[in-house]
Amino acid sequence: MFGIPYNFERPSLRRLLASYWQPDEGMLVKKPFGIGYTLNLANWRSWVALAVVGALLWSERSGDESTETAEMDEEPVEVIVD
């Protein structure tokens, strides 16, 4: 479909494991079910990408609490435009 791989066959456990762990392939591999690509967990770059995404999510969630309390403590600011 426009050069994007697809597979709508019912996946077996063996096919799921084989598609997510392909040591001889690159970072992205064809999905075992559905449209597109997924991460190859046998590639170290995939683990780096997951770690970066996890760190960004953790940073975003922990940062939201401090910004909400800081916004409540501040006084309103008057802006004058000439």
N, C-alpha and C positions, 0 to 999 in steps of 0.2 A: 504494500500500500504506500505509494509515493516514496519507495526506498526505505521505509521503516518496517522492521520485522514485526510479525504478528503470529500468534498461535492461540487458538481457542479450543484445543483439545483438552480433555480433562486431565489435569496433572497428577502423576503418581508421586509418591514420596521419593522414590529413586530419581525420577526426573527433576524434582525440585532441588534435591541435594546436588545433583550433577550440574545443574545450571548455575547455582550460586557458588560452586567451588570448581573452577577451571584454571589450574596452575599455569597452563601453557598459553592462556589468552591474556588480553590487556585488562584495563580497569573496568570497561563496560562489556557486558555480554547480553545476549538476547534473553528476554524475560521468558520464564517457563509457561506463563499464562498471561494473555493480554497483549497490549501493543507497546512496543518500544524496547528500551534497554534497562538493565539493572546493574548494580555493583557486583563485581566479582570479588568475593571475600577471600580468595586465594592471593590476591594482589595487595601488596602493602600500601599502595596509593589509596585504595578504597578505605582502609582503616584510618589513614590520615584524614581523608575527607569526612568520615564519620566523626572523628575526634573534633575536627574544626566546627562542624555543624553542632555537635553537642555542646562545645564550649560557647558558641554564639547563643544558643538557646538558653543555657544556664546564665550567661551574662545578661541577656535581655530580661529574663524573669527576675533575677536578683536586683537588677538596676531599676525596675519599675517601682519597687517599694520605696526606694530612697528618693526618687524624683517626685513621687506623689506627696510625701511628707514635706519635701523642700518647697513645693509649690504652695502648700497650705500655709507655711510659715511666712512667706513673702508678702509684702504690702503691695497693693495695686500700684502700677506705674502709670503716670500721666505722660502722654506723648503729645507734643505740640508740633504741628506741621505748618510751616509758613508757605 
